[in-house]
Amino acid sequence: MKRVSIALTIIGIILIFVAIYYFRPALNVVDSDPMTVNPQGIRTTEWPLFIGILTTFVGICFYFISVADEKKAKK
């Protein structure tokens, strides 16, 4: 589980950097929902950044759970 959690954390961090680099925010006063624009000019939602943050958080949580389980097993 420790290897999976480290892999999830790395994948999440990569997704965050790709989303920050590839997508840029589009400020639209008319729309109230947050949107991003990719380099081709197509408007999309902010899902890639959200998924990256969520994947990183899940990976970190799994890591701490696996460390706690190892400490508990050693006692």
C-alpha positions as CSV (number, residue, x, y, z in Angstrom):
1,M,0.0,0.0,0.0
2,K,2.9,2.3,0.6
3,R,4.1,2.0,-3.0
4,V,0.6,2.7,-4.3
5,S,0.3,5.8,-2.1
6,I,3.6,7.2,-3.3
7,A,2.6,6.6,-6.9
8,L,-0.7,8.3,-6.3
9,T,1.0,11.3,-4.7
10,I,3.5,11.6,-7.6
11,I,0.7,11.3,-10.2
12,G,-1.4,13.9,-8.4
13,I,1.5,16.3,-8.3
14,I,2.2,15.8,-12.0
15,L,-1.5,16.4,-12.8
16,I,-1.4,19.6,-10.8
17,F,1.6,21.0,-12.6
18,V,0.2,19.9,-16.0
19,A,-3.2,21.6,-15.2
20,I,-1.5,24.8,-14.1
21,Y,0.8,24.9,-17.1
22,Y,-1.7,23.7,-19.8
23,F,-4.9,25.4,-18.7
24,R,-5.3,29.1,-17.9
25,P,-8.3,30.7,-16.2
26,A,-10.9,32.5,-18.2
27,L,-12.4,35.5,-16.4
28,N,-16.0,35.9,-17.6
29,V,-18.2,38.4,-15.8
30,V,-21.3,37.0,-17.3
31,D,-20.8,33.4,-16.2
32,S,-20.7,32.6,-12.5
33,D,-19.0,29.2,-12.8
34,P,-15.2,28.9,-13.0
35,M,-13.9,27.9,-16.4
36,T,-10.5,27.4,-17.9
37,V,-9.3,27.8,-21.5
38,N,-6.8,25.3,-23.0
39,P,-4.1,26.6,-25.5
40,Q,-6.5,25.9,-28.5
41,G,-9.0,28.3,-27.0
42,I,-11.6,25.8,-26.0
43,R,-13.3,26.5,-22.7
44,T,-13.4,23.6,-20.2
45,T,-14.1,23.2,-16.5
46,E,-11.4,23.1,-13.8
47,W,-11.6,19.3,-13.4
48,P,-7.9,18.5,-14.2
49,L,-6.6,20.7,-11.3
50,F,-9.3,19.4,-8.9
51,I,-8.5,15.8,-9.8
52,G,-4.8,16.4,-9.3
53,I,-5.4,17.9,-5.9
54,L,-7.7,15.1,-4.9
55,T,-5.3,12.4,-6.1
56,T,-2.4,14.0,-4.1
57,F,-4.6,14.2,-1.0
58,V,-5.7,10.5,-1.3
59,G,-2.0,9.4,-1.9
60,I,-0.9,11.3,1.2
61,C,-3.7,9.9,3.3
62,F,-2.9,6.3,2.2
63,Y,0.7,6.8,3.0
64,F,0.0,7.9,6.6
65,I,-2.4,5.0,7.0
66,S,0.2,2.5,5.8
67,V,2.8,4.0,8.1
68,A,0.4,3.8,11.1
69,D,-0.4,0.2,10.2
70,E,3.3,-0.7,10.1
71,K,3.9,0.9,13.5
72,K,0.9,-1.0,14.9
73,A,2.1,-4.3,13.5
74,K,5.6,-3.9,15.0
75,K,4.2,-3.5,18.5
